Amino acid sequence: MTSRQIQYLLILIFALSGATGLIYESVWSHYLKLFLGHAAYAQSLVLIIFMGGMALGAYIISRFGLSIKNLLVSYAIIEGIIGIFGIIFHPIFQFTYTGSFDYIIPLLGSPSYVHFYKFFVASILILPQSILLGATFPLMSGGYIRNFPDSPGKSISLLYFSNSIGAAIAVLISSFYLISTFGLPGSLIVAGLINILIAVIVYGLARNLKQNTNKKVVRKADQNWKLLILCAAFFTGMASFIYEIAWIRMLSSTHSFELMLSAFITGLGIGGFWIRSRIDNLKNPARFLAKIQIIMGIFALSTITLYNFSFEIMAFFMDALDETKRGYVLFSLASHSIALLIMLPTTICAGMTLPLFTFILLRKGQGEQCIGQIYSANTIGAITGVLFAIFLGMPLLSLKGTIITGAVIDILVGLVIFKTITSSVKRNYLAYVSLSLFILIIGYSTNFNTKRMASGVFRYGIPELDSKSEILFHKDGKTASVSISNWDNKQLSITTNGKPDAEITMADGLPPSQDESTMTLLAALPLSVFPDAETIANIGLGSGLTAHVALTSPNIRLIDTIEIEESIVSGARYFGEKTNNVFNDPRSNIYIDDAKTFFSTNQKKYDIVISEPSNPWVSGVSNLFTREFYNVVKSYLNDDGILVQWLHIYEFDIDLLISVLKAISEEFTYNPNRKSKKSG
């Protein structure tokens, strides 16, 4: 093979490597959703551990990379080990899952101990592979530059582009084809085999390449500059993932998680590709970087305004498309296009920054170890951004405040770099300060339209609730954004990320809503079969009406309601006397937890368990319709206890219905000859 052909092959291989990395991240989130109890927690934890492991892997290579004789051989070995980990992950998870819920978690007692244990075990399950994945970028980049030392900036940019584009495509393939075709274990095996194939090919190439063995650093970079660039890499990584978490929540009313993640990574890849042919010819890369940082913050602020228009675009497609399989494909493409429209300007800028950071230090004579250092600092910043957005930004600052925080970070990074370069840029510096402040004021003064956020445009094609409605409550919680809508002073409804979960008629003399019959019967039916029941576990608060009705029974001495999102509890209080038993009756307890963890921790048994989650296609809900969940529930029912499962026949297909009924039938059997009065 010619030198050029080998370069192209390595770039293609690194795209496949990026693809397998995102397949692992996507599949791990499904596995850990079963273990942790909610998709939002699983996705966040996977992202944190995934990025944290990658940061550690990159740091290790930055410390010891110069002592490695052949970086590409080491890269091949690590790819092979990653593949082996992928193939054996499923049996390891099964063993861990069963042992944890059957033996370990029941012994821990304290909910805090249980949460610590679950997050610790989840980390152990995916951390080793994440560390190895983090080592691949500096190993491949360093090995590529050693063998092809011309145009290092272009090389870094192309490798970053190929890895990102491979990841963006893999997110879609994994979600829309791979998992449905091969299942979770099969998807991991496919990814593992690809890693092993990569290892074999790269090992064969690396053994025959005559690499440049001159690894001496020409000169030491100015330590102040090095510290500045590493700090900039940290803070821009933090800002980028603040955007990602905020955008995922912001667009969750109209998009799937995978479509949004793919759009985010696509922008990063495009940024790397755009800068590839320009980076080596930049006279002042630091000045160019400063401009990109400021522009990125300005673009991020503009998404606040763009978001309000996205509902009109989605409503147009909903009205134009038929409810068919082809229509769903076009709907998915439209969703992806809207996500790209909002994310691309900012993420393209973000995609330029890592190659620029690395190139600046390479030009200053820092050597190949700076590749791992930059990558590590950037990913540690990303972890910080995820933690900030979930635990501080969203609950305290709301979506808008979270995005503004990220934008301010990027703009400040750009201004600091600008100020550090030379005094001759004072005019431009002041211009950028003025422009940034102007855009910041516009972003701050632009409010998200909560009527649009609660409209359910992705279901009804209506971009905004009509003038007869009023939003009484809206809160961005850790796992969802919750709204309470007042409809012409007649009905109140509670929505989660735009999806209505319960509606109650509040005005006297009007018929009850359709939801009220469902929520009432969920309590009345099991009590009619089992009138002597004393204890109930109610999974999912909703409006609170089901628990409210159950508490009208004088025989009930305890109802434990388990709700994953605290904002739901705050919102449900608006239903007032219609559901006040659940809040005021001393027999009622509300726990903020996932059901499996609650049952395993508290070790209580109940006469009745009522499960009334949202639709299975809603993020974080599908695990409440699995055989694993029903197996857990069965263990916490008293003898002759009753499970009441609400199934949403609407927006269901027959295959999904059969899968849920099969899961239930495998754990619960019907015995018509039972003599107990408590049979059901």
C-alpha positions as CSV (number, residue, x, y, z in Angstrom):
1,M,0.0,0.0,0.0
2,T,1.1,3.6,-0.7
3,S,1.6,6.0,2.2
4,R,-1.5,7.9,1.2
5,Q,-3.6,4.7,1.1
6,I,-2.4,3.8,4.6
7,Q,-3.4,7.2,5.9
8,Y,-6.9,6.9,4.4
9,L,-7.2,3.4,5.9
10,L,-6.2,4.6,9.3
11,I,-8.7,7.4,9.1
12,L,-11.5,5.0,8.1
13,I,-10.5,2.6,10.9
14,F,-10.6,5.4,13.5
15,A,-14.2,6.2,12.2
16,L,-15.1,2.6,13.0
17,S,-13.5,2.9,16.4
18,G,-15.6,6.0,17.1
19,A,-18.7,4.0,16.0
20,T,-18.0,1.2,18.4
21,G,-17.4,3.6,21.2
22,L,-20.9,5.1,20.8
23,I,-22.5,1.7,20.3
24,Y,-21.1,0.8,23.7
25,E,-22.3,4.1,25.3
26,S,-25.8,3.7,23.8
27,V,-26.2,0.0,24.8
28,W,-24.7,0.6,28.3
29,S,-27.4,3.2,28.9
30,H,-30.0,0.5,28.3
31,Y,-28.3,-1.9,30.6
32,L,-27.8,0.6,33.4
33,K,-31.4,1.8,33.0
34,L,-32.4,-1.6,34.2
35,F,-29.9,-1.4,37.1
36,L,-30.4,2.2,38.1
37,G,-34.2,2.5,37.4
38,H,-34.4,5.5,35.1
39,A,-33.1,6.4,31.7
40,A,-32.1,9.9,32.6
41,Y,-30.0,8.7,35.5
42,A,-28.5,5.9,33.3
43,Q,-27.7,8.2,30.4
44,S,-26.1,10.8,32.8
45,L,-24.1,8.2,34.7
46,V,-22.9,6.5,31.5
47,L,-21.9,9.9,30.1
48,I,-20.0,10.8,33.2
49,I,-18.2,7.5,33.6
50,F,-17.7,7.2,29.8
51,M,-16.1,10.7,29.7
52,G,-14.3,10.2,33.0
53,G,-12.7,6.9,31.9
54,M,-11.7,8.5,28.6
55,A,-10.1,11.4,30.4
56,L,-8.1,9.0,32.6
57,G,-7.1,6.9,29.6
58,A,-5.9,10.0,27.7
59,Y,-4.0,11.2,30.7
60,I,-2.2,7.9,31.2
61,I,-1.1,8.0,27.6
62,S,0.1,11.6,28.0
63,R,2.3,10.6,30.9
64,F,3.8,7.4,29.4
65,G,3.2,7.7,25.6
66,L,6.8,8.9,24.9
67,S,8.2,5.7,26.4
68,I,6.0,3.5,24.0
69,K,8.1,2.4,21.1
70,N,5.2,1.9,18.6
71,L,2.0,3.7,19.5
72,L,0.0,2.1,16.7
73,V,0.9,-1.4,18.0
74,S,-0.3,-0.3,21.4
75,Y,-3.5,1.1,19.9
76,A,-4.2,-2.2,18.2
77,I,-3.7,-4.2,21.4
78,I,-6.1,-1.9,23.3
79,E,-8.7,-2.1,20.5
80,G,-8.5,-5.9,20.9
81,I,-9.0,-5.8,24.6
82,I,-12.0,-3.4,24.2
83,G,-13.5,-5.9,21.8
84,I,-13.1,-8.7,24.4
85,F,-14.7,-6.6,27.1
86,G,-17.6,-5.9,24.8
87,I,-18.3,-9.6,24.0
88,I,-18.2,-10.6,27.7
89,F,-20.2,-7.6,29.1
90,H,-23.7,-9.2,29.0
91,P,-22.9,-12.3,31.2
92,I,-21.0,-10.1,33.6
93,F,-24.0,-7.7,33.8
94,Q,-26.5,-10.6,34.3
95,F,-24.5,-12.0,37.2
96,T,-24.1,-8.6,38.8
97,Y,-27.7,-7.6,38.4
98,T,-29.1,-10.8,39.9
99,G,-26.6,-10.9,42.8
100,S,-27.2,-7.2,43.6
101,F,-31.0,-7.2,43.7
102,D,-31.4,-10.7,45.2
103,Y,-28.7,-10.6,47.9
104,I,-26.7,-7.4,48.3
105,I,-29.2,-4.5,48.1
106,P,-31.6,-6.1,50.6
107,L,-28.8,-6.2,53.2
108,L,-27.8,-2.6,52.8
109,G,-30.9,-1.1,54.4
110,S,-30.2,2.6,54.1
111,P,-31.4,4.2,50.8
112,S,-28.2,6.3,50.7
113,Y,-26.1,3.1,50.9
114,V,-28.1,1.5,48.1
115,H,-27.7,4.5,45.8
116,F,-23.9,4.6,46.5
117,Y,-23.7,0.9,45.9
118,K,-25.6,1.0,42.6
119,F,-23.6,3.9,41.2
120,F,-20.4,2.3,42.4
121,V,-21.2,-1.1,40.7
122,A,-22.4,0.7,37.5
123,S,-19.1,2.5,37.4
124,I,-17.1,-0.7,37.8
125,L,-19.1,-2.3,35.0
126,I,-18.1,0.3,32.3
127,L,-15.1,2.1,33.7
128,P,-12.3,-0.2,32.5
129,Q,-13.6,-0.2,28.9
130,S,-14.0,3.6,29.1
131,I,-10.4,4.1,30.2
132,L,-9.2,2.0,27.2
133,L,-11.5,3.9,24.9
134,G,-9.9,7.2,26.1
135,A,-6.5,5.9,25.3
136,T,-7.3,5.3,21.7
137,F,-7.4,9.0,20.6
138,P,-3.9,10.0,21.8
139,L,-2.4,6.6,20.7
140,M,-3.9,6.8,17.2
141,S,-3.1,10.6,16.9
142,G,0.4,10.2,18.2
143,G,1.1,7.2,16.1
144,Y,-0.3,8.8,13.0
145,I,1.9,12.0,13.5
146,R,5.0,9.9,14.2
147,N,4.5,8.0,10.9
148,F,3.2,11.0,8.9
149,P,4.8,14.1,10.5
150,D,3.8,16.6,7.9
151,S,0.8,18.9,8.6
152,P,0.1,17.8,12.2
153,G,-2.8,20.1,12.6
154,K,-4.6,18.6,9.6
155,S,-3.9,15.1,10.9
156,I,-5.4,15.9,14.3
157,S,-8.4,17.5,12.6
158,L,-9.1,14.6,10.2
159,L,-8.8,12.0,13.0
160,Y,-11.2,14.0,15.2
161,F,-13.6,14.4,12.3
162,S,-13.5,10.7,11.4
163,N,-13.9,9.6,15.0
164,S,-16.9,12.0,15.5
165,I,-18.7,11.1,12.3
166,G,-18.3,7.4,13.0
167,A,-19.8,8.0,16.4
168,A,-22.7,10.1,15.0
169,I,-23.7,7.5,12.5
170,A,-23.3,4.7,15.1
171,V,-25.8,6.4,17.4
172,L,-28.5,6.2,14.7
173,I,-27.6,2.7,13.5
174,S,-27.5,1.4,17.1
175,S,-30.9,2.8,18.1
176,F,-32.9,2.3,14.9
177,Y,-31.4,-1.0,13.6
178,L,-28.7,-2.8,15.6
179,I,-30.5,-3.1,19.0
180,S,-33.9,-4.1,17.4
181,T,-32.2,-6.7,15.1
182,F,-29.6,-8.2,17.4
183,G,-30.7,-7.2,20.9
184,L,-28.5,-5.6,23.5
185,P,-26.1,-8.6,23.9
186,G,-25.9,-9.0,20.1
187,S,-25.1,-5.3,19.6
188,L,-22.2,-5.6,22.0
189,I,-20.9,-8.7,20.2
190,V,-21.1,-6.9,16.9
191,A,-19.2,-3.9,18.3
192,G,-16.7,-6.2,20.0
193,L,-16.0,-8.1,16.7
194,I,-15.4,-4.8,14.9
195,N,-12.9,-3.8,17.6
196,I,-11.0,-7.1,17.2
197,L,-11.0,-6.7,13.4
198,I,-9.6,-3.1,13.8
199,A,-6.9,-4.6,16.1
200,V,-5.8,-7.2,13.6
201,I,-5.7,-4.7,10.7
202,V,-3.8,-1.9,12.6
203,Y,-1.4,-4.4,14.1
204,G,-0.5,-5.7,10.7
205,L,0.0,-2.2,9.4
206,A,2.0,-1.0,12.4
207,R,4.5,-3.8,12.3
208,N,5.5,-2.8,8.7
209,L,5.5,1.0,9.1
210,K,8.8,2.8,9.5
211,Q,7.8,5.4,12.0
212,N,9.7,8.6,12.9
213,T,11.4,7.6,16.2
214,N,12.6,11.1,17.0
215,K,10.4,11.9,19.9
216,K,12.5,14.7,21.4
217,V,10.7,17.9,22.2
218,V,12.2,20.7,20.2
219,R,11.6,23.3,22.9
220,K,9.6,23.7,26.0
221,A,6.3,25.5,25.6
222,D,5.8,28.6,27.7
223,Q,4.2,27.2,30.9
224,N,1.8,30.1,31.2
225,W,0.5,29.4,27.7
226,K,0.3,25.7,28.4
227,L,-1.8,26.3,31.5
228,L,-4.0,28.8,29.6
229,I,-4.7,26.3,26.8
230,L,-5.4,23.4,29.2
231,C,-7.8,25.6,31.2
232,A,-9.5,26.7,28.0
233,A,-9.9,23.1,27.0
234,F,-11.4,22.3,30.4
235,F,-13.9,25.2,30.3
236,T,-15.0,24.8,26.7
237,G,-15.5,21.1,27.4
238,M,-17.6,22.1,30.4
239,A,-19.7,24.6,28.3
240,S,-20.2,22.2,25.4
241,F,-21.7,19.5,27.7
242,I,-23.8,22.1,29.5
243,Y,-25.3,22.8,26.1
244,E,-25.7,19.1,25.3
245,I,-27.6,18.4,28.5
246,A,-29.7,21.5,28.2
247,W,-30.5,20.9,24.5
248,I,-31.5,17.3,25.2
249,R,-34.0,18.4,27.8
250,M,-35.0,21.4,25.7
251,L,-35.8,19.3,22.6
252,S,-37.1,16.2,24.4
253,S,-40.6,17.3,23.6
254,T,-40.0,16.8,19.9
255,H,-37.0,14.5,19.5
256,S,-35.5,11.2,20.7
257,F,-32.3,11.2,22.7
258,E,-30.4,9.4,20.0
259,L,-31.4,11.9,17.3
260,M,-30.2,14.7,19.5
261,L,-27.0,13.0,20.4
262,S,-26.2,12.3,16.8
263,A,-26.9,15.9,15.8
264,F,-24.5,17.1,18.6
265,I,-21.7,14.8,17.5
266,T,-22.2,15.5,13.8
267,G,-21.5,19.2,14.5
268,L,-18.3,18.3,16.3
269,G,-17.2,16.3,13.3
270,I,-18.0,19.0,10.8
271,G,-16.0,21.5,12.8
272,G,-13.0,19.2,12.7
273,F,-13.4,18.6,9.0
274,W,-13.7,22.4,8.2
275,I,-10.6,23.3,10.1
276,R,-8.4,20.5,8.7
277,S,-7.3,22.4,5.5
278,R,-6.8,25.7,7.3
279,I,-5.2,25.0,10.6
280,D,-1.6,24.5,9.5
281,N,-1.7,27.8,7.6
282,L,-3.0,29.9,10.4
283,K,-0.6,32.8,11.3
284,N,-2.0,33.3,14.7
285,P,-4.0,30.2,15.8
286,A,-4.6,31.5,19.3
287,R,-6.3,34.6,17.9
288,F,-8.4,32.5,15.6
289,L,-9.3,30.2,18.6
290,A,-10.4,33.3,20.7
291,K,-12.8,34.3,17.9
292,I,-14.2,30.8,17.6
293,Q,-14.8,30.7,21.4
294,I,-16.7,34.0,21.4
295,I,-18.7,33.1,18.3
296,M,-19.6,29.7,19.8
297,G,-21.0,31.4,22.9
298,I,-23.0,33.8,20.8
299,F,-24.4,30.9,18.7
300,A,-25.3,29.1,21.9
301,L,-27.3,32.1,23.1
302,S,-29.1,32.2,19.8
303,T,-30.5,28.7,20.4
304,I,-32.8,30.2,23.1
305,T,-34.6,32.2,20.4
306,L,-34.4,29.4,17.8
307,Y,-36.1,27.0,20.2
308,N,-39.3,28.8,20.2
309,F,-39.5,28.6,16.3
310,S,-38.8,24.8,16.3
311,F,-42.3,24.1,17.4
312,E,-43.8,25.7,14.3
313,I,-41.5,23.6,12.1
314,M,-42.4,20.4,13.9
315,A,-46.1,21.2,13.7
316,F,-45.7,21.7,9.9
317,F,-44.2,18.2,9.5
318,M,-46.8,16.6,11.8
319,D,-49.6,18.1,9.7
320,A,-47.9,17.1,6.4
321,L,-47.0,13.5,7.3
322,D,-49.2,10.4,7.5
323,E,-49.1,8.0,10.4
324,T,-47.4,5.3,8.5
325,K,-44.0,3.6,8.6
326,R,-42.8,5.8,5.8
327,G,-44.3,8.8,7.6
328,Y,-42.4,7.9,10.8
329,V,-39.1,7.7,8.8
330,L,-39.8,11.2,7.5
331,F,-40.8,12.4,10.9
332,S,-37.5,11.1,12.3
333,L,-35.6,12.9,9.5
334,A,-37.5,16.1,10.3
335,S,-36.7,15.8,14.0
336,H,-33.0,15.2,13.2
337,S,-33.1,18.3,10.9
338,I,-34.5,20.5,13.6
339,A,-31.9,19.3,16.1
340,L,-29.2,20.0,13.6
341,L,-30.6,23.5,12.9
342,I,-30.4,24.4,16.6
343,M,-27.2,22.6,17.5
344,L,-24.9,22.8,14.4
345,P,-23.7,26.4,14.5
346,T,-22.5,26.0,18.1
347,T,-21.2,22.4,17.8
348,I,-19.3,23.2,14.6
349,C,-17.4,25.8,16.5
350,A,-16.9,23.3,19.4
351,G,-15.5,20.8,16.9
352,M,-12.7,23.2,15.9
353,T,-11.5,23.8,19.4
354,L,-9.8,20.5,20.3
355,P,-7.7,20.5,17.1
356,L,-6.8,24.1,17.7
357,F,-5.9,23.6,21.3
358,T,-3.6,20.7,20.3
359,F,-2.1,22.4,17.4
360,I,-1.2,25.5,19.4
361,L,0.8,23.4,21.9
362,L,2.4,21.4,19.2
363,R,3.5,24.5,17.4
364,K,5.0,25.8,20.7
365,G,7.1,22.6,20.9
366,Q,5.1,20.8,23.6
367,G,5.4,17.5,21.8
368,E,2.9,14.6,21.2
369,Q,2.1,14.3,24.9
370,C,0.0,17.4,24.7
371,I,-2.6,15.4,22.6
372,G,-3.5,13.3,25.7
373,Q,-3.3,16.3,28.0
374,I,-5.7,18.4,25.9
375,Y,-8.1,15.5,25.4
376,S,-8.0,14.7,29.2
377,A,-8.6,18.3,30.2
378,N,-11.5,18.6,27.7
379,T,-13.2,15.5,28.9
380,I,-12.8,16.4,32.6
381,G,-14.5,19.7,31.7
382,A,-17.3,17.7,30.0
383,I,-17.9,15.7,33.1
384,T,-18.1,18.9,35.2
385,G,-20.5,20.3,32.7
386,V,-22.8,17.3,32.9
387,L,-22.8,17.4,36.7
388,F,-23.4,21.1,36.8
389,A,-26.3,21.0,34.3
390,I,-28.1,18.1,36.0
391,F,-27.6,19.0,39.7
392,L,-27.3,22.8,39.7
393,G,-28.1,24.3,36.3
394,M,-31.5,22.7,35.6
395,P,-33.0,22.7,39.1
396,L,-31.7,26.2,40.1
397,L,-31.3,28.2,36.9
398,S,-33.8,26.6,34.6
399,L,-33.1,25.6,31.0
400,K,-32.5,29.2,29.9
401,G,-30.2,30.0,32.7
402,T,-28.2,26.8,32.1
403,I,-27.6,27.7,28.5
404,I,-26.7,31.3,29.3
405,T,-24.1,30.0,31.9
406,G,-22.5,27.8,29.2
407,A,-22.4,30.7,26.7
408,V,-20.8,33.0,29.3
409,I,-18.1,30.5,30.0
410,D,-17.3,30.2,26.3
411,I,-17.3,33.9,25.7
412,L,-15.1,34.6,28.8
413,V,-12.6,31.9,27.6
414,G,-12.4,33.7,24.2
415,L,-12.0,37.1,25.8
416,V,-9.2,35.9,28.1
417,I,-7.3,34.4,25.2
418,F,-7.8,37.6,23.2
419,K,-6.5,39.7,26.1
420,T,-3.5,37.4,26.5
421,I,-2.2,37.6,23.0
422,T,-1.1,41.2,22.4
423,S,-2.2,44.7,23.2
424,S,-2.7,45.4,19.5
425,V,-6.1,43.7,19.5
426,K,-7.7,46.2,21.9
427,R,-10.2,47.5,19.2
428,N,-11.3,43.9,18.3
429,Y,-11.4,43.0,21.9
430,L,-13.8,45.8,22.8
431,A,-15.9,45.0,19.7
432,Y,-16.3,41.4,20.8
433,V,-17.0,42.4,24.4
434,S,-19.8,44.8,23.1
435,L,-21.2,42.2,20.8
436,S,-21.2,39.5,23.4
437,L,-23.0,41.7,26.0
438,F,-25.6,42.7,23.3
439,I,-26.4,39.1,22.5
440,L,-26.3,38.1,26.2
441,I,-29.0,40.8,26.9
442,I,-31.1,39.5,24.0
443,G,-30.8,35.9,25.3
444,Y,-31.6,36.9,28.8
445,S,-34.6,38.9,27.8
446,T,-36.0,36.0,25.6
447,N,-38.1,33.6,27.6
448,F,-39.0,30.0,26.7
449,N,-42.7,29.8,25.8
450,T,-44.0,27.3,28.3
451,K,-47.3,27.0,26.4
452,R,-45.2,25.6,23.6
453,M,-43.2,23.3,25.9
454,A,-46.4,21.8,27.2
455,S,-48.2,21.6,23.8
456,G,-47.2,18.0,23.0
457,V,-46.4,19.1,19.4
458,F,-44.8,15.7,18.7
459,R,-48.1,14.0,19.3
460,Y,-50.8,16.5,18.3
461,G,-49.1,18.7,15.8
462,I,-50.1,21.8,17.8
463,P,-47.2,24.2,18.3
464,E,-48.7,26.1,21.2
465,L,-51.6,25.7,23.6
466,D,-54.5,28.0,22.8
467,S,-55.5,31.3,24.5
468,K,-58.0,29.5,26.8
469,S,-55.1,27.7,28.5
470,E,-52.8,29.0,31.2
471,I,-49.6,27.5,32.5
472,L,-49.8,27.5,36.3
473,F,-46.6,25.7,37.0
474,H,-43.4,24.8,35.1
475,K,-40.2,23.4,36.6
476,D,-37.1,21.8,35.0
477,G,-36.4,18.9,37.3
478,K,-33.4,16.5,37.3
479,T,-35.2,13.9,35.0
480,A,-37.9,15.9,33.3
481,S,-39.6,19.3,32.8
482,V,-43.0,19.3,34.3
483,S,-46.0,21.7,33.6
484,I,-49.5,22.2,35.0
485,S,-51.9,23.6,32.4
486,N,-55.3,25.2,33.3
487,W,-57.8,24.7,30.5
488,D,-60.4,27.5,30.6
489,N,-60.7,27.1,34.4
490,K,-62.4,23.8,33.8
491,Q,-59.6,21.2,33.7
492,L,-56.0,20.9,34.9
493,S,-53.5,18.6,33.2
494,I,-50.0,17.6,34.2
495,T,-47.4,17.2,31.4
496,T,-43.9,15.7,31.4
497,N,-41.6,17.0,28.6
498,G,-44.8,18.0,26.8
499,K,-46.4,14.6,27.2
500,P,-49.8,14.8,29.1
501,D,-49.8,12.3,31.9
502,A,-53.1,13.1,33.8
503,E,-56.1,15.4,33.4
504,I,-58.8,16.2,36.0
505,T,-62.0,18.2,35.7
506,M,-61.9,20.9,38.4
507,A,-65.1,22.8,37.7
508,D,-68.4,21.6,39.4
509,G,-71.2,20.2,37.2
510,L,-68.9,19.0,34.4
511,P,-68.3,15.4,33.5
512,P,-65.0,13.9,34.5
513,S,-62.1,13.6,32.1
514,Q,-61.2,10.3,30.4
515,D,-58.1,10.1,32.5
516,E,-60.2,10.2,35.8
517,S,-61.9,6.9,35.0
518,T,-58.6,5.2,34.5
519,M,-57.0,6.6,37.6
520,T,-60.1,5.9,39.7
521,L,-60.4,2.3,38.5
522,L,-56.8,1.6,39.1
523,A,-57.6,1.9,42.8
524,A,-61.2,0.8,42.8
525,L,-60.8,-2.5,40.9
526,P,-58.2,-4.2,43.1
527,L,-60.0,-3.0,46.2
528,S,-63.3,-4.5,44.9
529,V,-61.5,-7.9,44.5
530,F,-59.5,-7.5,47.7
531,P,-61.6,-5.3,50.1
532,D,-59.5,-6.4,53.1
533,A,-56.3,-5.1,51.6
534,E,-54.3,-3.0,54.1
535,T,-51.1,-2.0,52.3
536,I,-50.6,-0.6,48.8
537,A,-47.5,0.4,46.8
538,N,-48.4,2.9,44.1
539,I,-45.7,3.3,41.4
540,G,-46.0,6.7,39.7
541,L,-47.8,9.7,41.3
542,G,-49.2,11.4,38.2
543,S,-52.0,13.7,39.5
544,G,-52.2,11.7,42.7
545,L,-55.9,10.7,42.1
546,T,-55.2,6.9,42.2
547,A,-53.7,7.1,45.7
548,H,-56.4,9.6,46.7
549,V,-59.2,7.2,45.8
550,A,-57.4,4.2,47.5
551,L,-57.2,6.2,50.7
552,T,-61.0,6.5,50.8
553,S,-61.0,2.8,51.9
554,P,-61.1,2.6,55.7
555,N,-59.2,-0.7,55.7
556,I,-56.1,0.8,54.2
557,R,-53.5,1.6,56.8
558,L,-50.6,2.4,54.4
559,I,-50.0,3.6,50.9
560,D,-46.4,4.1,49.7
561,T,-46.3,6.2,46.4
562,I,-43.0,5.9,44.5
563,E,-42.2,8.8,42.1
564,I,-38.9,9.3,40.3
565,E,-39.2,13.0,39.7
566,E,-39.7,15.5,42.5
567,S,-41.2,18.1,40.2
568,I,-44.2,15.8,39.6
569,V,-44.9,16.0,43.3
570,S,-44.7,19.8,43.3
571,G,-47.0,20.0,40.3
572,A,-49.6,17.5,41.5
573,R,-50.4,19.8,44.5
574,Y,-52.2,22.1,42.1
575,F,-55.0,19.6,41.8
576,G,-56.0,20.6,45.4
577,E,-59.0,18.9,47.0
578,K,-59.3,16.5,44.1
579,T,-56.2,14.6,45.2
580,N,-55.5,16.1,48.7
581,N,-55.6,12.7,50.5
582,V,-52.3,11.7,49.0
583,F,-50.7,14.8,50.5
584,N,-52.6,15.2,53.8
585,D,-53.6,11.7,54.9
586,P,-51.1,10.3,57.5
587,R,-51.4,6.9,55.9
588,S,-49.8,8.2,52.7
589,N,-46.1,8.4,52.1
590,I,-44.4,9.7,49.0
591,Y,-40.9,8.6,48.1
592,I,-38.6,10.1,45.5
593,D,-37.0,6.9,44.1
594,D,-37.2,4.3,41.4
595,A,-39.5,1.4,42.2
596,K,-36.9,-1.4,42.0
597,T,-34.5,0.4,44.3
598,F,-37.3,1.3,46.7
599,F,-38.6,-2.3,47.0
600,S,-35.1,-3.8,47.4
601,T,-34.1,-1.2,50.0
602,N,-37.2,-1.2,52.2
603,Q,-38.0,-4.9,52.0
604,K,-41.8,-4.3,52.6
605,K,-44.5,-6.5,51.2
606,Y,-47.8,-5.2,50.1
607,D,-51.3,-6.5,49.5
608,I,-51.6,-4.5,46.3
609,V,-49.0,-3.0,43.9
610,I,-50.4,-0.5,41.4
611,S,-48.2,0.3,38.4
612,E,-49.4,3.3,36.4
613,P,-46.4,4.6,34.5
614,S,-46.5,6.8,31.4
615,N,-46.3,5.2,27.9
616,P,-43.6,2.7,27.3
617,W,-42.0,4.8,24.6
618,V,-41.4,7.7,27.0
619,S,-37.8,7.9,28.1
620,G,-37.1,6.0,31.4
621,V,-40.5,4.2,31.4
622,S,-39.9,1.1,29.3
623,N,-38.1,-0.7,32.1
624,L,-41.3,-0.8,34.1
625,F,-42.8,-3.2,31.5
626,T,-40.0,-5.8,31.6
627,R,-39.8,-9.3,33.0
628,E,-37.0,-8.1,35.3
629,F,-39.3,-5.5,36.8
630,Y,-42.2,-7.9,37.3
631,N,-39.8,-10.4,38.9
632,V,-38.9,-7.8,41.5
633,V,-42.5,-6.8,42.1
634,K,-43.6,-10.4,42.7
635,S,-41.1,-10.7,45.5
636,Y,-42.7,-7.8,47.4
637,L,-46.3,-8.9,47.2
638,N,-47.9,-10.7,50.1
639,D,-49.4,-14.2,49.6
640,D,-52.4,-13.8,47.3
641,G,-51.4,-10.1,46.7
642,I,-52.5,-8.3,43.5
643,L,-50.5,-6.5,40.9
644,V,-52.5,-4.0,38.9
645,Q,-50.8,-3.0,35.6
646,W,-52.2,-0.1,33.5
647,L,-51.5,-0.7,29.8
648,H,-51.9,2.1,27.2
649,I,-53.6,0.4,24.3
650,Y,-53.5,3.7,22.4
651,E,-50.2,4.4,20.6
652,F,-49.4,0.7,21.0
653,D,-48.7,-1.8,18.3
654,I,-49.6,-5.5,18.7
655,D,-45.9,-6.6,19.0
656,L,-45.3,-4.3,21.9
657,L,-48.6,-5.4,23.6
658,I,-47.6,-9.1,23.2
659,S,-44.1,-8.4,24.6
660,V,-45.6,-6.8,27.8
661,L,-48.2,-9.5,28.3
662,K,-45.5,-12.2,27.8
663,A,-43.3,-10.5,30.4
664,I,-46.2,-10.5,32.9
665,S,-47.3,-14.1,32.2
666,E,-43.8,-15.4,32.7
667,E,-43.8,-14.0,36.3
668,F,-47.5,-14.2,37.3
669,T,-49.8,-17.2,36.8
670,Y,-53.6,-17.5,37.1
671,N,-55.0,-20.1,39.5
672,P,-58.8,-20.3,39.4
673,N,-58.9,-22.8,42.2
674,R,-57.4,-20.5,44.8
675,K,-59.5,-20.6,48.0
676,S,-58.2,-17.5,49.7
677,K,-60.5,-14.5,50.0
678,K,-57.6,-12.5,48.9
679,S,-57.2,-14.2,45.5
680,G,-57.1,-12.1,42.4
